[in-house]
Amino acid sequence: MRKEQLAMQLKEVQDIIANAKKPFNNQVTLVAVSKTHPVEDIEAVYQCGVRDFGENKVQELMDKYEQLPKDIRWHMIGHLQTNKVKYIIDKVALIHSVDSLRLAQEISRQAVKKSVTAHILVEINTGDEESKFGVSFTEVAELVEEIAKLPNIVIEGLMAVAPYVENPQENRQYFVKMRDLYVDIIGKNIDNVNMNVLSMGMSGDYEVAIEEGATHVRVGTGIFGQRDYSIS
Ligand SMILES: *Cc1c(COP(=O)(O)O)cnc(C)c1O
């Protein structure tokens, strides 16, 4: 049965996370990436105790938000257009994909309007062609300083999408670079910045990401199985 299968796959991921070496004593939050998967599957994983779910499309996130329990913490992990911020600003716990001052300004503006605090991560472009979005390593500190001045928006950390690779060890170099950058920005002691989230690692490489200090891993396929884009 589907429910048992999901519970088993989730358990496997949770065990790998629990047993992963954590030389940085990082506590790890599993974000179950539910994009393209039906609400029934999300409910099954929810019933196993998971409360953090990730979506990459505004419309899909809104639809699922309406249908599912309100104690779910929704993570926006996909590219976000400024004109769609208003639809999700009061529905998401964390926006992982902030990659420009313009987007941050709009998030701040909508957060003020709805009297909420927006929690965000700055998305880093690892320099590989597969990370289509995100800011370059050299631009991050300046962007963080600018965003920190805006009202009703709190920078919680950094996020990256590493390239797709057969051997996850190949991505270790990106995770190390991300952690260095993260530590670097913490060291700058920028006002209103409380870096505590390092969102990196997906189904193929989350164990390596945890070994290099990830605090949030975004796992879709490992929990829900392959995505079928033909039906959505
Ligand atoms: C889809 C997606 C994931 C999950 O990918 P899997 O390989 O299925 O685990 C993680 N992060 C982002 C930004 C995604 O778009």
The ligand as an ORCA input file, in Angstrom:
! r2SCAN-3c Opt
* xyz 0 1
  C      12.947     19.478     -6.375
  C      13.885     20.147     -5.466
  C      14.504     19.447     -4.413
  C      14.312     17.961     -4.156
  O      14.941     17.196     -5.154
  P      15.076     15.614     -5.020
  O      16.246     15.291     -5.861
  O      13.802     15.029     -5.520
  O      15.292     15.307     -3.590
  C      15.341     20.163     -3.564
  N      15.565     21.484     -3.742
  C      14.999     22.178     -4.734
  C      15.297     23.635     -4.865
  C      14.147     21.536     -5.633
  O      13.587     22.256     -6.623
*
